[in-house]
């Protein structure tokens, strides 16, 4: 099993992207587990002053995608998300969110990842499952091949 930690490269890649603007910091990233943190800011809140559900869904989608991509790259493939089922367990107003993603299954065509988000007290605040589709290198998404290059 490949246990190379790709977190540094991923954090660099996230600069200027949605995940970077969100403040997501990938702590460790291998094909078997991805961990990240995010310091809660007022911009993460919905009008009632608690973290918006979209923040949790975005964290969950991002971590599952990173793990699945690290696995798929070893097979010369790409991944895209198909489903994201996020459950909100406990409200958060401040502090740090700590998220961990692990694979449930990694098949020839799809992967399923489980993600748990905890607060500073280690209480679960959100959980999610993301199903991802493995794509051949020349597959097109939205009319073009997938690429890590940005304009």
SEVEX-584770 format. One record per residue (C-alpha): chain; residue in three letters; residue number from 1; x, z, y. Coordinates in pm, whole numbers. Each point is the difference from the previous one (the first is absolute). Last residue first. Example, Ala and Ser with C-alpha at 12.3 -4.5 7.8 and 13.67 -1.06 7.14 Angstrom:
! residues 2
rec c=A, r=SER, k=2, east=1367, up=714, north=-106
rec c=A, r=ALA, k=1, east=-137, up=66, north=-344
//
This chain:
! residues 151
rec c=A, r=UNK, k=151, east=-677, up=-1615, north=2945
rec c=A, r=UNK, k=150, east=45, up=212, north=-308
rec c=A, r=UNK, k=149, east=188, up=-69, north=-325
rec c=A, r=UNK, k=148, east=-94, up=212, north=-301
rec c=A, r=UNK, k=147, east=-173, up=-304, north=-145
rec c=A, r=UNK, k=146, east=-316, up=-82, north=-191
rec c=A, r=UNK, k=145, east=-66, up=-373, north=-32
rec c=A, r=UNK, k=144, east=-248, up=-146, north=247
rec c=A, r=UNK, k=143, east=-370, up=-80, north=27
rec c=A, r=UNK, k=142, east=-144, up=352, north=20
rec c=A, r=UNK, k=141, east=200, up=97, north=-309
rec c=A, r=UNK, k=140, east=191, up=-271, north=-186
rec c=A, r=UNK, k=139, east=168, up=46, north=-335
rec c=A, r=UNK, k=138, east=357, up=-139, north=-25
rec c=A, r=UNK, k=137, east=157, up=326, north=-120
rec c=A, r=UNK, k=136, east=-270, up=62, north=-265
rec c=A, r=UNK, k=135, east=-246, up=268, north=101
rec c=A, r=UNK, k=134, east=-69, up=344, north=-143
rec c=A, r=UNK, k=133, east=-338, up=138, north=108
rec c=A, r=UNK, k=132, east=-32, up=358, north=118
rec c=A, r=UNK, k=131, east=-249, up=276, north=-76
rec c=A, r=UNK, k=130, east=20, up=303, north=227
rec c=A, r=UNK, k=129, east=-118, up=347, north=-84
rec c=A, r=UNK, k=128, east=-38, up=271, north=258
rec c=A, r=UNK, k=127, east=13, up=367, north=79
rec c=A, r=UNK, k=126, east=-42, up=193, north=322
rec c=A, r=UNK, k=125, east=58, up=350, north=141
rec c=A, r=UNK, k=124, east=159, up=168, north=-302
rec c=A, r=UNK, k=123, east=142, up=340, north=93
rec c=A, r=UNK, k=122, east=381, up=12, north=20
rec c=A, r=UNK, k=121, east=-13, up=251, north=288
rec c=A, r=UNK, k=120, east=154, up=-267, north=225
rec c=A, r=UNK, k=119, east=-282, up=-240, north=-92
rec c=A, r=UNK, k=118, east=-27, up=-214, north=-313
rec c=A, r=UNK, k=117, east=-64, up=-369, north=-73
rec c=A, r=UNK, k=116, east=-27, up=-110, north=-365
rec c=A, r=UNK, k=115, east=41, up=-364, north=-106
rec c=A, r=UNK, k=114, east=-83, up=-163, north=-334
rec c=A, r=UNK, k=113, east=110, up=-356, north=-74
rec c=A, r=UNK, k=112, east=-156, up=-275, north=-211
rec c=A, r=UNK, k=111, east=195, up=-320, north=-70
rec c=A, r=UNK, k=110, east=-128, up=-347, north=-72
rec c=A, r=UNK, k=109, east=99, up=-328, north=-168
rec c=A, r=UNK, k=108, east=255, up=84, north=-272
rec c=A, r=UNK, k=107, east=-91, up=368, north=-5
rec c=A, r=UNK, k=106, east=128, up=307, north=179
rec c=A, r=UNK, k=105, east=-221, up=302, north=-55
rec c=A, r=UNK, k=104, east=-46, up=340, north=163
rec c=A, r=UNK, k=103, east=289, up=-40, north=242
rec c=A, r=UNK, k=102, east=98, up=285, north=232
rec c=A, r=UNK, k=101, east=-46, up=48, north=374
rec c=A, r=UNK, k=100, east=86, up=320, north=189
rec c=A, r=UNK, k=99, east=-112, up=89, north=352
rec c=A, r=UNK, k=98, east=95, up=286, north=234
rec c=A, r=UNK, k=97, east=-200, up=34, north=322
rec c=A, r=UNK, k=96, east=164, up=203, north=274
rec c=A, r=UNK, k=95, east=-164, up=231, north=249
rec c=A, r=UNK, k=94, east=-319, up=-40, north=199
rec c=A, r=UNK, k=93, east=-378, up=-46, north=-21
rec c=A, r=UNK, k=92, east=-60, up=-37, north=-373
rec c=A, r=UNK, k=91, east=-335, up=-15, north=-183
rec c=A, r=UNK, k=90, east=-9, up=51, north=-378
rec c=A, r=UNK, k=89, east=-93, up=-225, north=-293
rec c=A, r=UNK, k=88, east=-31, up=-356, north=128
rec c=A, r=UNK, k=87, east=-18, up=-246, north=-289
rec c=A, r=UNK, k=86, east=167, up=-341, north=16
rec c=A, r=UNK, k=85, east=-80, up=-290, north=-231
rec c=A, r=UNK, k=84, east=220, up=-295, north=93
rec c=A, r=UNK, k=83, east=-57, up=-328, north=-180
rec c=A, r=UNK, k=82, east=176, up=-337, north=-33
rec c=A, r=UNK, k=81, east=335, up=66, north=165
rec c=A, r=UNK, k=80, east=267, up=-269, north=-5
rec c=A, r=UNK, k=79, east=311, up=-20, north=-214
rec c=A, r=UNK, k=78, east=304, up=-227, north=-27
rec c=A, r=UNK, k=77, east=190, up=-122, north=-308
rec c=A, r=UNK, k=76, east=359, up=-55, north=-115
rec c=A, r=UNK, k=75, east=-36, up=251, north=-285
rec c=A, r=UNK, k=74, east=219, up=261, north=169
rec c=A, r=UNK, k=73, east=-195, up=-75, north=317
rec c=A, r=UNK, k=72, east=-318, up=111, north=-179
rec c=A, r=UNK, k=71, east=117, up=360, north=-50
rec c=A, r=UNK, k=70, east=113, up=46, north=358
rec c=A, r=UNK, k=69, east=-317, up=-174, north=114
rec c=A, r=UNK, k=68, east=-222, up=238, north=-197
rec c=A, r=UNK, k=67, east=172, up=301, north=149
rec c=A, r=UNK, k=66, east=-19, up=-134, north=356
rec c=A, r=UNK, k=65, east=-361, up=-110, north=-40
rec c=A, r=UNK, k=64, east=-106, up=342, north=-131
rec c=A, r=UNK, k=63, east=172, up=166, north=297
rec c=A, r=UNK, k=62, east=-159, up=-234, north=256
rec c=A, r=UNK, k=61, east=-352, up=11, north=-139
rec c=A, r=UNK, k=60, east=-1, up=381, north=-15
rec c=A, r=UNK, k=59, east=142, up=39, north=350
rec c=A, r=UNK, k=58, east=-251, up=-251, north=134
rec c=A, r=UNK, k=57, east=-296, up=167, north=-170
rec c=A, r=UNK, k=56, east=112, up=337, north=138
rec c=A, r=UNK, k=55, east=35, up=-137, north=353
rec c=A, r=UNK, k=54, east=-330, up=-183, north=-36
rec c=A, r=UNK, k=53, east=-170, up=332, north=-68
rec c=A, r=UNK, k=52, east=79, up=111, north=356
rec c=A, r=UNK, k=51, east=190, up=328, north=29
rec c=A, r=UNK, k=50, east=-213, up=264, north=173
rec c=A, r=UNK, k=49, east=-72, up=40, north=370
rec c=A, r=UNK, k=48, east=-372, up=-78, north=-6
rec c=A, r=UNK, k=47, east=58, up=-339, north=167
rec c=A, r=UNK, k=46, east=223, up=-129, north=-287
rec c=A, r=UNK, k=45, east=356, up=117, north=-4
rec c=A, r=UNK, k=44, east=317, up=-191, north=-92
rec c=A, r=UNK, k=43, east=80, up=-67, north=369
rec c=A, r=UNK, k=42, east=6, up=379, north=51
rec c=A, r=UNK, k=41, east=306, up=13, north=-225
rec c=A, r=UNK, k=40, east=39, up=120, north=-360
rec c=A, r=UNK, k=39, east=363, up=-21, north=-115
rec c=A, r=UNK, k=38, east=14, up=-240, north=-293
rec c=A, r=UNK, k=37, east=181, up=46, north=-327
rec c=A, r=UNK, k=36, east=87, up=-226, north=-292
rec c=A, r=UNK, k=35, east=56, up=0, north=-374
rec c=A, r=UNK, k=34, east=13, up=-295, north=-240
rec c=A, r=UNK, k=33, east=30, up=41, north=-375
rec c=A, r=UNK, k=32, east=78, up=-211, north=-309
rec c=A, r=UNK, k=31, east=125, up=-328, north=154
rec c=A, r=UNK, k=30, east=211, up=205, north=238
rec c=A, r=UNK, k=29, east=-57, up=112, north=358
rec c=A, r=UNK, k=28, east=102, up=325, north=163
rec c=A, r=UNK, k=27, east=-70, up=156, north=339
rec c=A, r=UNK, k=26, east=-202, up=-287, north=147
rec c=A, r=UNK, k=25, east=-80, up=94, north=358
rec c=A, r=UNK, k=24, east=-344, up=-106, north=126
rec c=A, r=UNK, k=23, east=-25, up=23, north=378
rec c=A, r=UNK, k=22, east=-316, up=-209, north=31
rec c=A, r=UNK, k=21, east=199, up=-248, north=209
rec c=A, r=UNK, k=20, east=242, up=-41, north=-289
rec c=A, r=UNK, k=19, east=-277, up=-51, north=-252
rec c=A, r=UNK, k=18, east=-168, up=-259, north=227
rec c=A, r=UNK, k=17, east=323, up=-191, north=48
rec c=A, r=UNK, k=16, east=265, up=19, north=275
rec c=A, r=UNK, k=15, east=246, up=184, north=-221
rec c=A, r=UNK, k=14, east=-136, up=-3, north=-357
rec c=A, r=UNK, k=13, east=292, up=-206, north=-137
rec c=A, r=UNK, k=12, east=246, up=270, north=109
rec c=A, r=UNK, k=11, east=-209, up=267, north=-173
rec c=A, r=UNK, k=10, east=-9, up=-219, north=-313
rec c=A, r=UNK, k=9, east=376, up=-50, north=-3
rec c=A, r=UNK, k=8, east=60, up=372, north=27
rec c=A, r=UNK, k=7, east=-262, up=86, north=-264
rec c=A, r=UNK, k=6, east=138, up=-235, north=-269
rec c=A, r=UNK, k=5, east=111, up=272, north=-243
rec c=A, r=UNK, k=4, east=148, up=-165, north=-310
rec c=A, r=UNK, k=3, east=-156, up=146, north=-314
rec c=A, r=UNK, k=2, east=-15, up=-314, north=-215
rec c=A, r=UNK, k=1, east=-118, up=88, north=-347
//
